[in-house]
């Protein structure tokens, strides 16, 4: 399998908005476990991904990565929750869905 082309910021934001608006997203089991462990609500993750409520969404390209054998890159999105705590989210895509892989709070 050839390594896929990494998405530009514009492509990434368009895909995020389209998939979330249509409800075409899934929190993987790993993400569900980490959200519970780290006291992060799924709505906080979605708000950051959609850049709602002045979440200051940015892409951390240094944390994007490609794992051999997969059909898509993993992308790192960071933003702030309503309490101004920084959250890092790792996402990817498959043919139909936005895959939310994990999330963690980052010390400011």
N, C-alpha and C positions, 0 to 999 in steps of 0.2 A: 504494500500500500504506500503510495506516495504521500509525502508530507503536504497537508493542505496549505493554501495561501492564508496568511493571517489577515483578519478583517481590519479595515481602517476604522478610526473612531466613528465616522459618519455611518458606515455600514453597521457597526455594532449598535449604535444608539437607535437606528431605524429598526433593526431586528428585535432589540429589547422591547421597544414601544409596541411594535406590531404583535409580538408574541404575548406580552402581558395583557394588552387590550383585548385580544381574542381569547384569553384564558389558556393559551397554549404554553403552559409552563408547568414544571413539576419539581417539587422539592425531593431530591433523592433521599433514601433512608439515612445516609451519612449526614446530610444537611439537617434532617429532622432531629437526629440525635444531638448534633452539635448545637443547634438552636436551643434545645431544651437545657443542655448542660451549661450553656453560656448566657442563659436568660435573654435571648434575642427573640423577638416576635417575628413571625413571618410577614406581618404587615410592615415592619421596619425595613426588612430586606426589600420588599416590593416597592416601598416608597423611595428607597435609595436608587434602585434599578430604574425607576421611572423619573427620578429627580424631582420628586414632589416636596413640598414644604421646605424649600430652600435647603435640601439635603447636600448640596455642594458635590454632586456626583462627579467623580473623575475616574479615569482609567489609569491604572498603574501598570504600564507596559513592561516594567522590569519584572513583574510577578506573573505576566502571561507565560504560559508554557505549553509545549506540545509533548504528549506522551506517545511514544512509538506504538503503532497498531490502532490508534483511534482515528476517526474520520474528521475530527475537528480539534482546534486549539482549545485550551482552557484560558479564560480571560479573567483578569482581576479588576473588579470595580470597587471603589471605595467612596464612602460618603459618611454623613453624620445623621444620627437619630435626633429625635426631638429634644433630647437632653444634651445635645452637642457632643455625644460620645462617638468616636470614629469606629466604623464597622467596615471590615474588608470582606468582600463576597467573591467567591470563585464560581464562575458559570461556564457552561458550554452549550452546544446545540447538537441536536440530531436532526433527522429528516423532518420531524414534525414539531418538536418541542424545544423550548428554552429549558436547560437542565441547571438547576441550582444545586451546586455540589457541596458547598460549605460556607460558613460565615463565622467570623471571629471579631471580637472587640479589640481594637488596637489602642494602646496608650497614646494620648495626645502629646 
